[in-house]
């Protein structure tokens, strides 16, 4: 496996991202960290997001993905390090400020009202008005046109959004963010609760957003979803970066191995083997899986930081 770029101190620096119109990455975090009292939720995170690229942030539960989302999306400020948008340091005090700079977050709950029609959800909080009244025909047409531009052909934008599949609702949320001027799109586990077919639908629209020049941050714990669409991969474990790779530096199997945590699996397999009986058979099976994936050792360049508590 190709090793990530390092500083002399051994910290992972993000590979250079594609540049926006201003000649710099759309989003850059440099040695960013976040503390909640005594708890270190993130530590020394370096990340760049370029226009027309998908940056995948992978990690298991408690890895710090949610904290990273909140920092980039403007909900929280980093305790250490810097956060830049198109080369300018920022200190967002709310998600609204981040949205005004073109950073939109699509959370797992999608912030939709199930019984309202698709077009109404599309403009929720941003209604178009003429002479003090909602311009309903104009909004319906704009909604339909924007969805078509993303390749989504709904039968009727008057149907309640709750009647759409999970993948379709995700795609409406993505289209809404694009329509309202997003330059960076943060997707929080968009495929977590979806089946194989609907996950494929969402991945297709992630590629559509990239092709339209957006910088996409795809938060996921599934390397099989991340690898086909990702251009770069940031791996988190307990609030620290354990790797920062471009696609040509890592294979899907290697990415899966890093996510699986070879050292932890190896230790667990040995514990199970020592228990004897059928449990030992399970341990030997796990050990064989570790060897097959080639994940018993992390890359030599990887540094691990132990937090005082599991990251949020």
C-alpha positions in Angstrom: 0.0 0.0 0.0 1.2 3.5 -0.7 1.8 5.4 2.4 0.1 8.7 3.2 2.0 12.0 3.2 3.6 12.9 6.5 5.2 15.8 8.2 8.5 15.3 10.1 6.4 15.0 13.3 4.5 12.0 11.8 1.2 13.7 11.4 -1.0 12.8 8.4 -1.5 15.6 6.0 -4.3 15.5 3.4 -3.2 14.9 -0.2 -3.6 18.0 -2.3 -7.2 18.5 -3.3 -8.5 19.8 -6.6 -8.8 23.5 -6.6 -11.9 25.6 -6.9 -12.3 28.8 -9.0 -10.2 30.7 -6.4 -7.3 28.4 -6.9 -7.5 26.8 -3.5 -9.4 23.8 -2.0 -13.1 24.6 -1.1 -12.5 23.3 2.4 -9.3 22.7 4.4 -8.8 21.6 8.0 -5.3 21.9 9.4 -4.5 20.1 12.6 -8.1 20.5 13.7 -9.2 19.1 17.0 -12.2 19.2 19.3 -12.5 18.8 23.1 -15.6 18.5 25.2 -14.1 19.1 28.6 -11.8 16.2 29.3 -12.9 14.2 26.3 -10.9 14.5 23.1 -13.4 14.0 20.3 -11.0 14.9 17.5 -7.2 15.3 17.4 -5.0 16.8 14.7 -7.2 16.2 11.7 -5.9 17.3 8.3 -8.4 17.3 5.4 -8.9 19.0 2.0 -12.0 19.0 -0.2 -11.7 20.0 -3.8 -14.3 21.0 -6.4 -15.5 18.1 -8.4 -14.2 15.5 -5.9 -15.7 13.1 -3.4 -13.8 12.9 -0.1 -14.9 9.8 1.9 -14.6 9.9 5.7 -14.7 6.4 7.1 -14.8 5.2 10.6 -16.6 2.9 13.0 -19.1 4.1 15.6 -17.3 6.5 18.0 -14.5 7.3 15.5 -15.3 11.1 15.5 -17.3 11.3 12.2 -20.2 13.2 13.7 -17.9 15.7 15.4 -16.2 16.3 12.1 -19.5 16.9 10.4 -20.5 19.4 13.1 -17.3 21.4 12.7 -17.4 21.6 8.9 -21.2 22.2 8.9 -20.9 25.2 11.3 -22.5 23.6 14.4 -19.3 23.6 16.4 -16.0 25.4 16.2 -12.7 23.5 16.4 -10.9 23.8 19.7 -7.5 23.6 18.0 -6.2 24.0 14.5 -7.7 26.0 11.6 -10.7 25.7 9.3 -10.6 27.5 5.9 -13.2 27.9 3.2 -11.7 28.8 -0.2 -8.5 29.9 1.5 -10.1 32.1 4.1 -10.1 31.2 7.8 -13.6 30.9 9.2 -15.3 30.7 12.6 -18.9 29.8 11.9 -21.3 30.3 14.8 -24.2 28.5 13.2 -25.1 26.1 10.3 -26.8 29.1 8.6 -23.4 30.9 8.3 -21.9 27.8 6.8 -24.8 27.5 4.3 -24.3 31.1 3.3 -20.7 30.2 2.4 -22.0 27.2 0.3 -21.6 24.4 2.8 -24.7 22.2 3.1 -25.2 19.2 5.3 -27.7 16.4 4.6 -28.2 14.5 7.8 -29.6 11.0 8.1 -33.0 12.3 9.1 -33.0 14.5 6.0 -35.1 17.3 7.7 -38.2 16.5 5.6 -41.9 16.5 6.6 -43.2 13.1 5.4 -46.8 14.3 4.8 -45.9 17.4 2.8 -45.5 17.2 -1.0 -42.1 16.9 -2.6 -42.0 20.5 -3.9 -43.0 21.8 -0.5 -40.1 20.0 1.2 -37.8 21.1 -1.5 -38.4 24.8 -0.7 -39.0 24.3 3.1 -37.7 27.5 4.8 -36.8 29.1 1.4 -40.2 29.6 -0.2 -40.5 31.8 -3.3 -43.0 34.6 -2.8 -44.6 37.1 -5.0 -46.7 40.0 -3.6 -46.5 38.3 -0.2 -47.9 35.0 -1.4 -46.1 31.7 -2.2 -45.5 31.3 -5.9 -46.7 27.7 -6.0 -46.6 27.0 -9.8 -43.1 28.5 -10.0 -41.8 26.4 -7.1 -43.3 23.2 -8.6 -41.6 23.9 -11.9 -38.3 24.7 -10.3 -38.4 21.6 -8.2 -39.3 19.4 -11.2 -36.5 21.0 -13.3 -33.9 20.6 -10.6 -34.7 17.0 -10.0 -34.6 16.3 -13.7 -31.2 17.9 -13.9 -30.0 15.4 -11.3 -31.5 12.6 -13.3 -34.5 12.2 -10.9 -37.8 11.8 -12.9 -40.7 11.8 -10.3 -44.2 11.1 -11.5 -45.6 14.0 -9.5 -43.9 16.5 -7.3 -47.3 16.9 -5.5 -47.0 13.4 -3.9 -46.1 13.3 -0.2 -42.3 12.9 0.2 -43.1 10.1 2.6 -44.3 7.9 -0.3 -40.8 8.0 -1.9 -38.2 5.3 -1.2 -35.3 6.0 1.1 -33.0 6.5 -1.8 -35.3 8.9 -3.6 -35.7 11.0 -0.4 -31.9 11.2 -0.1 -31.7 12.3 -3.7 -34.4 15.0 -3.2 -32.3 16.3 -0.3 -29.2 16.4 -2.4 -30.9 18.2 -5.2 -32.3 20.8 -2.8 -28.8 21.5 -1.4 -27.5 21.9 -5.0 -30.3 24.2 -6.0 -29.7 26.6 -3.1 -26.1 27.1 -4.0 -24.1 24.5 -2.2 -20.5 24.3 -3.2 -19.6 21.6 -0.6 -22.1 18.8 0.2 -21.8 16.9 3.4 -23.7 13.6 3.4 -24.1 11.9 6.8 -24.3 8.1 6.3 -26.7 8.4 3.4 -26.7 4.7 2.6 -26.7 3.4 6.2 -30.4 2.4 6.3 -30.8 1.5 2.7 -30.8 -1.8 0.8 -28.4 -2.7 -2.0 -30.5 -1.2 -4.9 -31.4 2.0 -3.1 -27.8 2.5 -2.0 -26.8 2.2 -5.6 -29.3 5.0 -6.4 -27.7 7.3 -3.8 -24.2 6.5 -5.0 -25.3 7.5 -8.5 -26.4 10.9 -7.4 -23.2 11.4 -5.4 -21.4 11.0 -8.7 -23.9 13.4 -10.3 -23.1 16.0 -7.7 -19.4 15.6 -8.3 -19.9 15.9 -12.1 -21.6 19.2 -11.4 -18.5 20.5 -9.7 -19.4 20.2 -6.1 -17.0 19.0 -3.4 -18.7 16.1 -1.7 -17.9 14.8 1.8 -19.3 11.3 2.0 -19.5 10.1 5.7 -19.8 6.3 5.9 -18.6 3.2 7.7 -19.0 1.1 4.6 -15.8 0.9 2.4 -17.7 -1.0 -0.3 -19.9 2.1 -0.8 -17.1 4.6 -0.4 -14.5 3.1 -2.8 -16.4 3.1 -6.1 -17.3 6.9 -5.8 -14.4 8.3 -3.7 -11.4 10.2 -4.9 -9.7 10.4 -1.5 -10.2 8.7 1.8 -9.8 9.9 5.4 -9.9 7.1 8.0 -10.7 7.9 11.6 -10.3 5.8 14.7 -11.2 7.2 18.2 -10.9 10.7 17.0 -7.5 10.4 15.3 -6.6 10.0 11.6 -5.2 6.6 10.8 -4.8 7.3 7.1 -5.3 9.8 4.4 -5.2 8.4 0.9 -5.9 9.2 -2.7 -7.6 6.5 -4.7 -4.4 5.5 -6.5 -2.7 4.9 -3.1 -5.1 2.3 -1.7 -7.1 -0.7 -3.0 -10.6 -1.6 -1.8 -9.3 -4.6 0.1 -6.7 -2.5 1.8 -9.3 0.1 2.7 -11.5 -2.7 4.1 -8.6 -4.0 6.1 -7.8 -0.6 7.6 -11.5 -0.2 8.5 -11.7 -3.6 10.1 -8.8 -2.9 12.4 -6.4 -5.8 11.9 -4.6 -5.5 15.3 -7.9 -5.6 17.2 -9.2 -8.6 15.2 -6.0 -10.4 15.7 -6.1 -9.9 19.5 -9.8 -11.0 19.6 -9.1 -14.2 17.5 -6.3 -15.1 20.0 -8.6 -14.6 23.0 -11.3 -16.8 21.3 -8.8 -19.5 20.5 -7.6 -19.7 24.1 -11.2 -20.3 25.2 -11.2 -23.7 23.6 -14.1 -25.7 22.0 -16.4 -24.2 19.4 -15.3 -20.7 20.4 -11.7 -21.6 19.4 -12.9 -22.7 16.0 -14.5 -19.2 15.6 -11.2 -17.6 16.6 -9.2 -19.6 14.1 -11.7 -18.6 11.4 -11.2 -15.0 12.3 -7.5 -15.3 12.2 -7.7 -16.8 8.7 -9.8 -13.8 7.6 -7.2 -11.4 9.0 -4.4 -13.1 7.1 -6.5 -13.3 3.9 -7.1 -9.5 4.0 -3.5 -8.8 4.9 -4.6 -6.5 7.7 -2.6 -7.8 10.7 -0.4 -4.8 10.6 -1.2 -1.1 9.9 1.0 0.8 7.4 4.3 1.9 9.0 3.4 5.6 8.5 0.1 5.3 10.4 0.1 7.0 13.8 -2.4 6.3 16.5 -3.5 8.7 19.2 -5.2 7.4 22.3 -8.1 9.6 23.4 -9.2 10.0 27.0 -12.6 8.6 26.1 -14.3 7.3 23.0 -14.8 10.1 20.5 -18.3 11.3 20.1 
